[in-house]
Amino acid sequence: MASVSGSVRLQRCIVSPAGRHSASLIFLHGSGDSGQGLRKWIQQVLNQELTFQHIKIIYPTAPPSEFFLPLGGFSMGGCMAMHLAYRNHQDVAGVFALSSFLNKTSAVYQALRDGDGVPPELFQCHGAADELVLHSWGEETNSMLRSLGVSTKFHSFPGVYHELSRAELENLKSWILTKLPGEVERQRE
């Protein structure tokens, strides 16, 4: 449904925080999937819902040719997140890219060369057995971004194809909590 301004309203699936809401996370799906599909996939991998005490999770479903404001995602969702964050919104708390890459001539690299300030940290995971988005492409993207001043964390998962794994999601969850700590974590600091 189009709004008055002419923009498209995205369908989305929301997981409410267990406690007091103090932050939100947007998790993007890959090509051919939906927000609800990604949420169900994560539930299957973890054998439970991905939840946080204080973080609301939003799984939007992208219309066929729409782009929107992400923090991170899987496959093309991660690529879109890197483009948006490093080219237009360097004020986000961080960027995550799962089984994602940027091509060698990506506009992201030029934007980082021309930009000033400190770009957001990148948390990147990639299956070492991924045959759709090669592991080496993810490594090259990570190296290039690091050479341009991005603080990066790259995690390889042996035996993992172009899919999500429980270990990957557990690492992501821990990283998210370092970027968006809850009240208990902030009091300990």
N, CA, C and O atoms as a DFTB+ gen file, in Angstrom:
756 C
 N C O
     1  1       0.836      -1.154       0.000
     2  2       0.000       0.000       0.000
     3  2       0.892       1.231       0.000
     4  3       1.817       1.307       0.808
     5  1       0.649       2.186      -0.868
     6  2       1.459       3.399      -0.976
     7  2       0.949       4.437       0.011
     8  3      -0.258       4.562       0.218
     9  1       1.852       5.172       0.610
    10  2       1.464       6.238       1.516
    11  2       1.297       7.529       0.732
    12  3       1.524       7.560      -0.478
    13  1       0.897       8.599       1.422
    14  2       0.663       9.879       0.766
    15  2       1.918      10.404       0.093
    16  3       1.837      11.019      -0.970
    17  1       3.079      10.171       0.695
    18  2       4.326      10.686       0.131
    19  2       4.781       9.904      -1.091
    20  3       5.746      10.293      -1.749
    21  1       4.109       8.821      -1.400
    22  2       4.482       8.030      -2.574
    23  2       5.415       6.886      -2.253
    24  3       5.747       6.108      -3.148
    25  1       5.855       6.751      -1.006
    26  2       6.731       5.642      -0.664
    27  2       5.895       4.388      -0.430
    28  3       4.680       4.465      -0.249
    29  1       6.552       3.248      -0.436
    30  2       5.868       1.972      -0.267
    31  2       6.003       1.538       1.185
    32  3       7.096       1.585       1.749
    33  1       4.908       1.120       1.788
    34  2       4.943       0.605       3.152
    35  2       5.383      -0.853       3.098
    36  3       4.781      -1.663       2.394
    37  1       6.433      -1.185       3.842
    38  2       6.966      -2.541       3.841
    39  2       6.163      -3.445       4.757
    40  3       5.725      -3.025       5.828
    41  1       5.971      -4.688       4.333
    42  2       5.444      -5.681       5.246
    43  2       6.587      -6.032       6.183
    44  3       7.751      -6.043       5.782
    45  1       6.253      -6.316       7.414
    46  2       7.315      -6.655       8.352
    47  2       6.791      -7.567       9.448
    48  3       5.602      -7.584       9.767
    49  1       7.697      -8.303       9.997
    50  2       7.434      -9.209      11.096
    51  2       8.251      -8.664      12.267
    52  3       9.435      -8.368      12.104
    53  1       7.646      -8.530      13.426
    54  2       8.341      -7.926      14.571
    55  2       8.363      -8.904      15.736
    56  3       7.357      -9.537      16.054
    57  1       9.537      -9.017      16.372
    58  2       9.687      -9.788      17.601
    59  2       9.948      -8.778      18.708
    60  3      10.972      -8.095      18.712
    61  1       9.021      -8.691      19.638
    62  2       9.132      -7.723      20.731
    63  2      10.169      -8.183      21.744
    64  3      10.389      -9.382      21.911
    65  1      10.808      -7.232      22.421
    66  2      11.766      -7.604      23.455
    67  2      11.045      -8.229      24.648
    68  3       9.861      -7.976      24.871
    69  1      11.765      -9.040      25.404
    70  2      11.181      -9.688      26.577
    71  2      10.964      -8.686      27.711
    72  3      10.060      -8.846      28.530
    73  1      11.801      -7.657      27.746
    74  2      11.712      -6.647      28.803
    75  2      11.445      -5.269      28.234
    76  3      10.709      -5.111      27.260
    77  1      12.055      -4.276      28.858
    78  2      11.865      -2.889      28.454
    79  2      12.599      -2.591      27.147
    80  3      13.806      -2.819      27.054
    81  1      11.895      -2.088      26.146
    82  2      12.454      -1.800      24.822
    83  2      13.353      -0.573      24.877
    84  3      12.925       0.511      25.270
    85  1      14.630      -0.765      24.469
    86  2      15.552       0.372      24.435
    87  2      16.344       0.449      23.131
    88  3      17.117       1.386      22.933
    89  1      16.159      -0.523      22.246
    90  2      16.883      -0.519      20.969
    91  2      16.126      -1.389      19.966
    92  3      15.312      -2.232      20.344
    93  1      16.407      -1.168      18.686
    94  2      15.788      -1.966      17.626
    95  2      16.856      -2.463      16.671
    96  3      17.870      -1.797      16.458
    97  1      16.628      -3.631      16.099
    98  2      17.534      -4.260      15.148
    99  2      16.730      -4.598      13.899
   100  3      15.647      -5.173      14.001
   101  1      17.239      -4.255      12.733
   102  2      16.597      -4.603      11.480
   103  2      17.412      -5.711      10.830
   104  3      18.610      -5.539      10.604
   105  1      16.787      -6.847      10.526
   106  2      17.461      -8.020       9.983
   107  2      16.860      -8.294       8.607
   108  3      15.676      -8.614       8.500
   109  1      17.675      -8.170       7.548
   110  2      17.195      -8.293       6.170
   111  2      17.370      -9.701       5.620
   112  3      18.330     -10.397       5.949
   113  1      16.434     -10.104       4.786
   114  2      16.467     -11.415       4.143
   115  2      17.241     -11.339       2.829
   116  3      17.565     -10.253       2.349
   117  1      17.527     -12.490       2.262
   118  2      18.184     -12.568       0.960
   119  2      17.171     -12.595      -0.169
   120  3      15.963     -12.562       0.068
   121  1      17.666     -12.655      -1.400
   122  2      16.804     -12.665      -2.588
   123  2      15.844     -13.849      -2.550
   124  3      16.236     -14.967      -2.216
   125  1      14.589     -13.594      -2.894
   126  2      13.589     -14.644      -2.979
   127  2      12.989     -15.066      -1.654
   128  3      12.158     -15.974      -1.629
   129  1      13.371     -14.449      -0.566
   130  2      12.831     -14.803       0.743
   131  2      11.946     -13.668       1.238
   132  3      11.667     -12.724       0.498
   133  1      11.514     -13.756       2.465
   134  2      10.694     -12.722       3.086
   135  2      11.164     -12.541       4.526
   136  3      11.946     -13.342       5.039
   137  1      10.686     -11.493       5.164
   138  2      11.007     -11.291       6.575
   139  2      10.523     -12.453       7.425
   140  3      11.248     -12.943       8.290
   141  1       9.294     -12.893       7.176
   142  2       8.727     -14.024       7.919
   143  2       9.516     -15.298       7.637
   144  3       9.734     -16.102       8.544
   145  1       9.947     -15.491       6.388
   146  2      10.736     -16.668       6.040
   147  2      12.069     -16.696       6.770
   148  3      12.491     -17.744       7.258
   149  1      12.735     -15.543       6.846
   150  2      14.016     -15.456       7.561
   151  2      13.818     -15.728       9.047
   152  3      14.609     -16.439       9.667
   153  1      12.750     -15.153       9.618
   154  2      12.465     -15.383      11.046
   155  2      12.263     -16.880      11.310
   156  3      12.805     -17.414      12.278
   157  1      11.492     -17.555      10.461
   158  2      11.243     -18.993      10.646
   159  2      12.531     -19.797      10.496
   160  3      12.758     -20.758      11.231
   161  1      13.371     -19.402       9.544
   162  2      14.649     -20.096       9.341
   163  2      15.522     -19.990      10.591
   164  3      16.112     -20.976      11.034
   165  1      15.597     -18.793      11.147
   166  2      16.387     -18.589      12.362
   167  2      15.817     -19.418      13.508
   168  3      16.575     -19.999      14.285
   169  1      14.489     -19.480      13.622
   170  2      13.858     -20.303      14.660
   171  2      14.247     -21.778      14.490
   172  3      14.501     -22.475      15.473
   173  1      14.292     -22.245      13.237
   174  2      14.660     -23.639      12.987
   175  2      16.113     -23.903      13.365
   176  3      16.425     -24.932      13.963
   177  1      16.995     -22.980      13.019
   178  2      18.422     -23.153      13.303
   179  2      18.688     -23.134      14.811
   180  3      19.450     -23.953      15.324
   181  1      18.054     -22.194      15.514
   182  2      18.283     -22.050      16.959
   183  2      17.376     -22.943      17.809
   184  3      17.596     -23.088      19.012
   185  1      16.363     -23.539      17.185
   186  2      15.318     -24.275      17.912
   187  2      14.582     -23.379      18.900
   188  3      14.046     -23.852      19.902
   189  1      14.562     -22.093      18.611
   190  2      13.842     -21.111      19.423
   191  2      13.881     -19.770      18.703
   192  3      14.621     -19.598      17.734
   193  1      13.100     -18.845      19.170
   194  2      13.057     -17.500      18.614
   195  2      14.354     -16.763      18.962
   196  3      14.886     -16.943      20.057
   197  1      14.867     -15.938      18.048
   198  2      15.982     -15.042      18.354
   199  2      15.374     -13.862      19.105
   200  3      14.646     -13.060      18.520
   201  1      15.671     -13.754      20.393
   202  2      15.110     -12.676      21.209
   203  2      16.188     -12.061      22.074
   204  3      17.220     -12.668      22.357
   205  1      15.913     -10.843      22.480
   206  2      16.771     -10.116      23.392
   207  2      15.897      -9.510      24.479
   208  3      14.707      -9.282      24.264
   209  1      16.465      -9.255      25.617
   210  2      15.724      -8.667      26.727
   211  2      15.227      -7.263      26.392
   212  3      14.129      -6.884      26.801
   213  1      16.027      -6.483      25.649
   214  2      15.722      -5.063      25.440
   215  2      15.671      -4.635      23.976
   216  3      15.453      -3.459      23.686
   217  1      15.870      -5.575      23.047
   218  2      15.957      -5.224      21.629
   219  2      14.751      -5.777      20.861
   220  3      14.460      -6.972      20.922
   221  1      14.060      -4.900      20.146
   222  2      12.992      -5.317      19.230
   223  2      13.650      -5.686      17.907
   224  3      14.509      -4.949      17.421
   225  1      13.261      -6.819      17.315
   226  2      13.817      -7.249      16.038
   227  2      12.745      -7.056      14.968
   228  3      11.605      -7.492      15.124
   229  1      13.134      -6.398      13.888
   230  2      12.229      -6.143      12.775
   231  2      12.758      -6.898      11.564
   232  3      13.900      -6.703      11.149
   233  1      11.918      -7.761      11.003
   234  2      12.240      -8.511       9.793
   235  2      11.365      -7.963       8.665
   236  3      10.257      -8.459       8.460
   237  1      11.836      -6.954       7.931
   238  2      10.994      -6.419       6.850
   239  2      11.022      -7.342       5.628
   240  3      11.974      -8.093       5.415
   241  1       9.964      -7.264       4.842
   242  2       9.912      -7.980       3.569
   243  2      10.027      -6.938       2.470
   244  3       9.173      -6.061       2.338
   245  1      11.079      -7.041       1.689
   246  2      11.329      -6.063       0.633
   247  2      10.423      -6.312      -0.551
   248  3      10.302      -7.449      -1.008
   249  1       9.773      -5.256      -1.066
   250  2       9.069      -5.396      -2.339
   251  2      10.105      -5.723      -3.418
   252  3      11.297      -5.501      -3.201
   253  1       9.690      -6.234      -4.552
   254  2      10.637      -6.704      -5.568
   255  2      11.764      -5.745      -5.933
   256  3      12.870      -6.206      -6.217
   257  1      11.538      -4.451      -5.940
   258  2      12.621      -3.550      -6.359
   259  2      12.811      -2.378      -5.404
   260  3      13.205      -1.292      -5.830
   261  1      12.539      -2.584      -4.132
   262  2      12.677      -1.501      -3.156
   263  2      13.933      -1.686      -2.307
   264  3      14.350      -2.808      -2.023
   265  1      14.513      -0.583      -1.919
   266  2      15.621      -0.580      -0.976
   267  2      15.168       0.160       0.270
   268  3      14.299       1.025       0.158
   269  1      15.700      -0.125       1.447
   270  2      15.300       0.507       2.701
   271  2      16.503       0.580       3.643
   272  3      17.598       0.166       3.261
   273  1      16.322       1.113       4.910
   274  2      17.376       1.427       5.878
   275  2      17.750       0.275       6.772
   276  3      17.140       0.120       7.830
   277  1      18.700      -0.528       6.418
   278  2      19.061      -1.735       7.189
   279  2      20.262      -1.527       8.100
   280  3      21.017      -0.570       7.930
   281  1      20.437      -2.411       9.053
   282  2      21.652      -2.512       9.846
   283  2      22.463      -3.724       9.419
   284  3      23.682      -3.749       9.592
   285  1      21.810      -4.712       8.872
   286  2      22.532      -5.896       8.450
   287  2      21.607      -6.926       7.884
   288  3      20.387      -6.784       7.960
   289  1      22.178      -7.976       7.309
   290  2      21.346      -9.014       6.748
   291  2      22.146     -10.154       6.168
   292  3      23.372     -10.204       6.262
   293  1      21.408     -11.073       5.562
   294  2      21.972     -12.270       4.962
   295  2      22.053     -12.100       3.449
   296  3      21.116     -11.586       2.839
   297  1      23.144     -12.517       2.840
   298  2      23.348     -12.516       1.400
   299  2      23.196     -11.102       0.833
   300  3      23.937     -10.200       1.223
   301  1      22.247     -10.901      -0.079
   302  2      22.061      -9.558      -0.651
   303  2      21.624      -8.545       0.406
   304  3      21.899      -7.352       0.278
   305  1      20.946      -9.020       1.447
   306  2      20.575      -8.135       2.554
   307  2      21.799      -7.538       3.227
   308  3      21.786      -6.367       3.605
   309  1      22.859      -8.328       3.382
   310  2      24.106      -7.830       3.956
   311  2      24.809      -6.855       3.036
   312  3      25.379      -5.861       3.487
   313  1      24.766      -7.145       1.738
   314  2      25.347      -6.237       0.742
   315  2      24.635      -4.885       0.781
   316  3      25.276      -3.835       0.776
   317  1      23.304      -4.925       0.820
   318  2      22.531      -3.683       0.886
   319  2      22.863      -2.904       2.157
   320  3      22.976      -1.679       2.126
   321  1      23.016      -3.604       3.257
   322  2      23.344      -2.958       4.524
   323  2      24.694      -2.246       4.440
   324  3      24.833      -1.120       4.916
   325  1      25.682      -2.896       3.839
   326  2      27.001      -2.264       3.695
   327  2      26.908      -1.024       2.822
   328  3      27.503       0.005       3.142
   329  1      26.165      -1.112       1.718
   330  2      26.003       0.054       0.849
   331  2      25.359       1.210       1.594
   332  3      25.863       2.333       1.562
   333  1      24.266       0.943       2.252
   334  2      23.544       2.014       2.924
   335  2      24.358       2.614       4.062
   336  3      24.442       3.836       4.186
   337  1      24.948       1.779       4.881
   338  2      25.694       2.285       6.035
   339  2      26.959       3.038       5.618
   340  3      27.201       4.145       6.099
   341  1      27.757       2.462       4.745
   342  2      29.045       3.081       4.424
   343  2      28.950       4.209       3.411
   344  3      29.878       5.008       3.289
   345  1      27.850       4.286       2.685
   346  2      27.682       5.375       1.722
   347  2      26.807       6.502       2.252
   348  3      27.017       7.663       1.900
   349  1      25.822       6.176       3.099
   350  2      24.848       7.192       3.483
   351  2      24.576       7.339       4.975
   352  3      24.178       8.419       5.411
   353  1      24.774       6.302       5.766
   354  2      24.386       6.348       7.180
   355  2      25.488       5.802       8.072
   356  3      25.328       4.752       8.695
   357  1      26.601       6.513       8.133
   358  2      27.708       6.033       8.949
   359  2      27.463       6.238      10.443
   360  3      28.351       5.999      11.262
   361  1      26.257       6.681      10.794
   362  2      25.930       6.895      12.199
   363  2      25.274       5.673      12.852
   364  3      24.896       5.737      14.022
   365  1      25.132       4.563      12.121
   366  2      24.529       3.367      12.719
   367  2      25.511       2.741      13.706
   368  3      26.719       2.961      13.629
   369  1      24.967       1.960      14.630
   370  2      25.785       1.354      15.686
   371  2      26.758       0.308      15.143
   372  3      27.772       0.030      15.783
   373  1      26.478      -0.265      13.999
   374  2      27.322      -1.289      13.401
   375  2      26.604      -1.906      12.220
   376  3      25.417      -1.668      12.000
   377  1      27.341      -2.703      11.463
   378  2      26.800      -3.348      10.275
   379  2      27.145      -4.831      10.365
   380  3      28.268      -5.192      10.717
   381  1      26.168      -5.694      10.043
   382  2      26.502      -7.113       9.948
   383  2      26.147      -7.635       8.571
   384  3      25.128      -7.267       7.987
   385  1      27.013      -8.505       8.064
   386  2      26.853      -9.077       6.724
   387  2      27.141     -10.566       6.816
   388  3      28.268     -10.976       7.095
   389  1      26.113     -11.371       6.579
   390  2      26.222     -12.821       6.672
   391  2      26.188     -13.404       5.266
   392  3      25.220     -13.206       4.532
   393  1      27.242     -14.122       4.890
   394  2      27.354     -14.718       3.550
   395  2      27.170     -13.659       2.472
   396  3      26.431     -13.865       1.509
   397  1      27.843     -12.529       2.638
   398  2      27.697     -11.376       1.747
   399  2      29.055     -10.930       1.227
   400  3      30.099     -11.314       1.753
   401  1      29.016     -10.105       0.173
   402  2      30.253      -9.554      -0.372
   403  2      29.934      -8.292      -1.153
   404  3      28.777      -8.019      -1.475
   405  1      30.976      -7.526      -1.454
   406  2      30.886      -6.378      -2.362
   407  2      31.775      -6.677      -3.559
   408  3      32.835      -7.285      -3.408
   409  1      31.351      -6.255      -4.754
   410  2      32.211      -6.507      -5.909
   411  2      33.442      -5.601      -5.854
   412  3      33.479      -4.636      -5.092
   413  1      34.436      -5.919      -6.662
   414  2      35.728      -5.231      -6.582
   415  2      35.659      -3.752      -6.924
   416  3      36.535      -2.986      -6.520
   417  1      34.635      -3.338      -7.661
   418  2      34.493      -1.924      -8.037
   419  2      33.324      -1.257      -7.312
   420  3      32.768      -0.271      -7.797
   421  1      32.962      -1.786      -6.175
   422  2      31.810      -1.275      -5.426
   423  2      31.953       0.214      -5.096
   424  3      33.036       0.692      -4.760
   425  1      30.838       0.927      -5.201
   426  2      30.798       2.351      -4.839
   427  2      31.074       2.553      -3.352
   428  3      31.425       3.657      -2.936
   429  1      30.923       1.515      -2.557
   430  2      31.216       1.612      -1.124
   431  2      32.680       1.986      -0.914
   432  3      32.996       2.826      -0.072
   433  1      33.564       1.366      -1.675
   434  2      34.996       1.629      -1.504
   435  2      35.328       3.093      -1.798
   436  3      36.095       3.715      -1.063
   437  1      34.762       3.637      -2.857
   438  2      35.013       5.041      -3.195
   439  2      34.432       5.970      -2.134
   440  3      35.049       6.975      -1.783
   441  1      33.259       5.640      -1.628
   442  2      32.639       6.461      -0.592
   443  2      33.509       6.501       0.660
   444  3      33.636       7.545       1.300
   445  1      34.104       5.367       1.007
   446  2      34.989       5.338       2.178
   447  2      36.287       6.102       1.915
   448  3      36.817       6.751       2.817
   449  1      36.801       6.028       0.683
   450  2      38.009       6.795       0.338
   451  2      37.742       8.297       0.444
   452  3      38.582       9.051       0.935
   453  1      36.560       8.724      -0.022
   454  2      36.217      10.145      -0.050
   455  2      35.684      10.661       1.279
   456  3      35.686      11.869       1.519
   457  1      35.231       9.764       2.139
   458  2      34.574      10.172       3.380
   459  2      35.545      10.574       4.472
   460  3      36.753      10.344       4.401
   461  1      34.962      11.176       5.470
   462  2      35.736      11.482       6.667
   463  2      34.950      10.947       7.859
   464  3      33.776      10.601       7.728
   465  1      35.576      10.882       8.985
   466  2      34.910      10.312      10.149
   467  2      35.227       8.836      10.283
   468  3      35.965       8.261       9.483
   469  1      34.656       8.241      11.305
   470  2      34.907       6.840      11.601
   471  2      33.710       6.007      11.131
   472  3      32.600       6.188      11.632
   473  1      33.924       5.099      10.175
   474  2      32.812       4.268       9.704
   475  2      32.409       3.247      10.765
   476  3      33.225       2.888      11.614
   477  1      31.160       2.775      10.728
   478  2      30.719       1.779      11.710
   479  2      31.446       0.451      11.539
   480  3      31.862       0.080      10.441
   481  1      31.583      -0.248      12.656
   482  2      32.226      -1.559      12.661
   483  2      31.418      -2.557      11.831
   484  3      30.189      -2.497      11.793
   485  1      32.126      -3.474      11.169
   486  2      31.506      -4.534      10.384
   487  2      31.716      -5.874      11.071
   488  3      32.842      -6.250      11.397
   489  1      30.616      -6.590      11.286
   490  2      30.648      -7.961      11.773
   491  2      30.257      -8.838      10.594
   492  3      29.146      -8.730      10.073
   493  1      31.171      -9.705      10.174
   494  2      30.947     -10.491       8.963
   495  2      31.155     -11.970       9.263
   496  3      32.127     -12.350       9.915
   497  1      30.234     -12.799       8.782
   498  2      30.322     -14.257       8.908
   499  2      30.173     -14.869       7.527
   500  3      29.454     -14.348       6.675
   501  1      30.863     -15.984       7.319
   502  2      30.771     -16.635       6.010
   503  2      31.048     -18.126       6.159
   504  3      31.986     -18.527       6.847
   505  1      30.230     -18.932       5.514
   506  2      30.457     -20.371       5.486
   507  2      31.620     -20.697       4.565
   508  3      31.662     -20.237       3.425
   509  1      32.558     -21.486       5.054
   510  2      33.739     -21.834       4.253
   511  2      33.376     -22.718       3.062
   512  3      34.142     -22.793       2.101
   513  1      32.212     -23.393       3.105
   514  2      31.794     -24.274       2.014
   515  2      30.743     -23.610       1.112
   516  3      30.116     -24.286       0.296
   517  1      30.548     -22.310       1.252
   518  2      29.545     -21.586       0.459
   519  2      29.938     -21.637      -1.015
   520  3      31.012     -21.168      -1.391
   521  1      29.071     -22.204      -1.847
   522  2      29.333     -22.314      -3.278
   523  2      28.570     -21.276      -4.090
   524  3      28.810     -21.142      -5.290
   525  1      27.650     -20.533      -3.459
   526  2      26.890     -19.503      -4.148
   527  2      27.589     -18.147      -4.031
   528  3      27.807     -17.465      -5.032
   529  1      27.933     -17.770      -2.816
   530  2      28.723     -16.564      -2.561
   531  2      30.018     -17.078      -1.944
   532  3      30.065     -17.411      -0.760
   533  1      31.049     -17.138      -2.747
   534  2      32.294     -17.781      -2.324
   535  2      32.892     -17.132      -1.079
   536  3      32.853     -15.914      -0.909
   537  1      33.443     -17.977      -0.218
   538  2      34.097     -17.527       1.005
   539  2      35.197     -16.514       0.684
   540  3      35.362     -15.529       1.404
   541  1      35.939     -16.747      -0.376
   542  2      37.027     -15.835      -0.752
   543  2      36.496     -14.442      -1.094
   544  3      37.192     -13.452      -0.868
   545  1      35.276     -14.345      -1.637
   546  2      34.679     -13.039      -1.936
   547  2      34.410     -12.281      -0.637
   548  3      34.649     -11.076      -0.555
   549  1      33.915     -12.986       0.369
   550  2      33.680     -12.366       1.671
   551  2      34.979     -11.899       2.301
   552  3      35.048     -10.806       2.863
   553  1      36.019     -12.740       2.205
   554  2      37.331     -12.368       2.749
   555  2      37.905     -11.139       2.038
   556  3      38.439     -10.238       2.684
   557  1      37.794     -11.106       0.704
   558  2      38.297      -9.956      -0.069
   559  2      37.564      -8.671       0.323
   560  3      38.183      -7.618       0.474
   561  1      36.245      -8.765       0.485
   562  2      35.454      -7.609       0.911
   563  2      35.930      -7.124       2.265
   564  3      36.125      -5.925       2.468
   565  1      36.119      -8.053       3.193
   566  2      36.564      -7.701       4.534
   567  2      37.929      -7.032       4.511
   568  3      38.133      -6.014       5.173
   569  1      38.857      -7.591       3.761
   570  2      40.210      -7.016       3.664
   571  2      40.184      -5.610       3.079
   572  3      40.867      -4.711       3.570
   573  1      39.395      -5.429       2.031
   574  2      39.305      -4.121       1.389
   575  2      38.706      -3.086       2.340
   576  3      39.217      -1.971       2.448
   577  1      37.635      -3.451       3.022
   578  2      37.019      -2.518       3.969
   579  2      37.970      -2.181       5.114
   580  3      38.048      -1.029       5.542
   581  1      38.693      -3.183       5.608
   582  2      39.663      -2.941       6.675
   583  2      40.755      -1.984       6.200
   584  3      41.187      -1.112       6.954
   585  1      41.204      -2.142       4.949
   586  2      42.251      -1.260       4.416
   587  2      41.757       0.182       4.263
   588  3      42.559       1.111       4.171
   589  1      40.430       0.363       4.237
   590  2      39.844       1.696       4.097
   591  2      39.375       2.271       5.432
   592  3      38.643       3.260       5.467
   593  1      39.803       1.642       6.530
   594  2      39.535       2.209       7.847
   595  2      38.359       1.640       8.615
   596  3      38.026       2.138       9.691
   597  1      37.716       0.595       8.078
   598  2      36.596      -0.021       8.789
   599  2      37.148      -1.038       9.781
   600  3      37.954      -1.893       9.414
   601  1      36.724      -0.947      11.015
   602  2      37.057      -1.961      12.013
   603  2      36.195      -3.180      11.700
   604  3      34.970      -3.076      11.644
   605  1      36.828      -4.335      11.494
   606  2      36.078      -5.515      11.055
   607  2      36.309      -6.713      11.954
   608  3      37.350      -6.850      12.597
   609  1      35.319      -7.564      11.977
   610  2      35.418      -8.883      12.602
   611  2      34.931      -9.864      11.544
   612  3      33.807      -9.739      11.058
   613  1      35.763     -10.838      11.181
   614  2      35.403     -11.822      10.162
   615  2      35.446     -13.208      10.783
   616  3      36.457     -13.609      11.358
   617  1      34.348     -13.933      10.663
   618  2      34.249     -15.275      11.222
   619  2      33.951     -16.275      10.107
   620  3      32.975     -16.129       9.371
   621  1      34.807     -17.294       9.993
   622  2      34.612     -18.372       9.019
   623  2      33.997     -19.570       9.725
   624  3      34.315     -19.858      10.879
   625  1      33.110     -20.265       9.017
   626  2      32.455     -21.434       9.585
   627  2      32.671     -22.633       8.662
   628  3      32.011     -22.751       7.630
   629  1      33.600     -23.527       9.036
   630  2      33.886     -24.713       8.221
   631  2      32.629     -25.566       8.045
   632  3      31.846     -25.745       8.978
   633  1      32.454     -26.087       6.829
   634  2      31.342     -26.980       6.544
   635  2      29.999     -26.289       6.361
   636  3      28.991     -26.959       6.137
   637  1      29.964     -24.975       6.450
   638  2      28.708     -24.238       6.290
   639  2      28.626     -23.715       4.854
   640  3      29.564     -23.106       4.341
   641  1      27.479     -23.971       4.225
   642  2      27.238     -23.531       2.849
   643  2      26.590     -22.147       2.866
   644  3      26.823     -21.378       3.799
   645  1      25.796     -21.819       1.872
   646  2      25.089     -20.532       1.809
   647  2      23.834     -20.650       2.674
   648  3      22.716     -20.763       2.173
   649  1      24.056     -20.619       3.971
   650  2      22.999     -20.865       4.948
   651  2      23.378     -20.217       6.276
   652  3      24.500     -19.744       6.455
   653  1      22.440     -20.206       7.183
   654  2      22.714     -19.744       8.541
   655  2      23.040     -20.948       9.402
   656  3      22.498     -22.034       9.198
   657  1      23.928     -20.750      10.366
   658  2      24.238     -21.821      11.311
   659  2      23.990     -21.306      12.728
   660  3      24.000     -20.101      12.980
   661  1      23.772     -22.224      13.622
   662  2      23.533     -21.855      15.020
   663  2      24.731     -21.080      15.590
   664  3      24.548     -20.054      16.246
   665  1      25.944     -21.562      15.346
   666  2      27.142     -20.893      15.874
   667  2      27.247     -19.469      15.340
   668  3      27.596     -18.545      16.075
   669  1      26.943     -19.301      14.061
   670  2      26.982     -17.978      13.434
   671  2      25.984     -17.041      14.119
   672  3      26.319     -15.903      14.450
   673  1      24.758     -17.523      14.329
   674  2      23.734     -16.690      14.959
   675  2      24.055     -16.399      16.421
   676  3      23.746     -15.315      16.916
   677  1      24.664     -17.341      17.110
   678  2      25.074     -17.092      18.506
   679  2      26.165     -16.025      18.555
   680  3      26.130     -15.149      19.419
   681  1      27.144     -16.088      17.628
   682  2      28.186     -15.052      17.557
   683  2      27.581     -13.694      17.222
   684  3      27.972     -12.680      17.800
   685  1      26.624     -13.670      16.285
   686  2      25.956     -12.431      15.914
   687  2      25.215     -11.849      17.108
   688  3      25.280     -10.646      17.363
   689  1      24.519     -12.697      17.828
   690  2      23.763     -12.239      18.995
   691  2      24.697     -11.593      20.026
   692  3      24.374     -10.542      20.580
   693  1      25.834     -12.208      20.279
   694  2      26.808     -11.633      21.223
   695  2      27.321     -10.284      20.731
   696  3      27.441      -9.340      21.512
   697  1      27.622     -10.194      19.443
   698  2      28.110      -8.937      18.874
   699  2      27.045      -7.844      18.983
   700  3      27.354      -6.704      19.332
   701  1      25.800      -8.192      18.685
   702  2      24.710      -7.217      18.780
   703  2      24.620      -6.663      20.196
   704  3      24.407      -5.466      20.389
   705  1      24.781      -7.537      21.182
   706  2      24.707      -7.072      22.570
   707  2      25.867      -6.150      22.945
   708  3      25.730      -5.333      23.856
   709  1      27.021      -6.271      22.249
   710  2      28.109      -5.309      22.510
   711  2      27.782      -3.954      21.896
   712  3      28.218      -2.920      22.402
   713  1      27.016      -3.954      20.809
   714  2      26.648      -2.713      20.126
   715  2      25.428      -2.048      20.744
   716  3      25.333      -0.821      20.776
   717  1      24.499      -2.853      21.234
   718  2      23.253      -2.344      21.814
   719  2      23.050      -2.984      23.186
   720  3      22.148      -3.802      23.370
   721  1      23.899      -2.605      24.154
   722  2      23.794      -3.248      25.467
   723  2      22.501      -2.854      26.175
   724  3      21.989      -1.748      25.999
   725  1      21.990      -3.777      26.973
   726  2      20.809      -3.508      27.780
   727  2      21.198      -2.761      29.037
   728  3      22.374      -2.476      29.266
   729  1      20.223      -2.451      29.837
   730  2      20.482      -1.687      31.058
   731  2      21.415      -2.421      32.003
   732  3      22.288      -1.795      32.604
   733  1      21.256      -3.739      32.155
   734  2      22.116      -4.522      33.049
   735  2      23.562      -4.449      32.591
   736  3      24.463      -4.240      33.403
   737  1      23.797      -4.625      31.256
   738  2      25.150      -4.576      30.727
   739  2      25.769      -3.189      30.887
   740  3      26.958      -3.070      31.182
   741  1      24.952      -2.122      30.691
   742  2      25.468      -0.762      30.841
   743  2      25.865      -0.474      32.281
   744  3      26.845       0.231      32.520
   745  1      25.118      -1.011      33.245
   746  2      25.426      -0.786      34.655
   747  2      26.716      -1.460      35.065
   748  3      27.395      -0.999      35.982
   749  1      27.068      -2.561      34.386
   750  2      28.315      -3.272      34.693
   751  2      29.542      -2.554      34.162
   752  3      30.650      -2.769      34.655
   753  1      29.353      -1.693      33.150
   754  2      30.497      -1.027      32.511
   755  2      31.102       0.042      33.387
   756  3      32.070       0.690      32.990
